[in-house]
Amino acid sequence: MKRKDLIRRLTNAGCILVRHGSKHDLYKNSATGKKQPVARHNEIDDHLAKHILKELT
């Protein structure tokens, strides 16, 4: 999955960017309070993307 598509799905689900990192960005779901790092690669493995979406949405 493209990183920009994953970020778009996260922001549509109500997640916000907490901080930028050198290799990962940290996103947080405001409703649940859960945080999850998102790699700063152009392509993110589909299995990892599904896991991030499951944890934050």
N, C-alpha and C positions, 0 to 999 in steps of 0.2 A: 504494500500500500504506500502511496506517496505520502510524505510527511505533511504536506499542505492539506491533503484530504483528511488526514487524521486530526489535525489541528482544527479544521473547519467543523468536523463532527463533534469534537470536544467542546468548542465554543458554543455551538448550537445546543448542546446539552447543559449549558450553564457553567462550564468550567472556566476558571480564570488562570492566567499566567502568574505564578508566584515569583519566580526569579529565573534569570538566564544563567546558564552555566557554560563552561567551556565545551563540554561534550553532551550535556543533557540540559533540558529545561524542565522546570518543575511546575506541574499543573495541579490545581485543587478544585474539587467540587464544593461549591459554597453550601449546598444543601446538606451534604453528608459529612463534610470536613475531611474527606479522604484526599490524599496527595499521591501523585504518581509521576516518576520521571519519564520524559519522552526524549529519546535520542535525537541528536541533531544531524541525522543522516538524511539524504534525499529519499531513500527507500527504507522503509521499516518492514521487517518480516511480518507476514500476515498473522502468524500465530501470536507474536508479541503485540501487534496492533489490537487484536481481539481481546487479549488479556487487559490491556490498558483501558479499552472501552468498557469492558465488563466491570473493572474496578471503579471507574469514575462515573458510570452512568447507571 
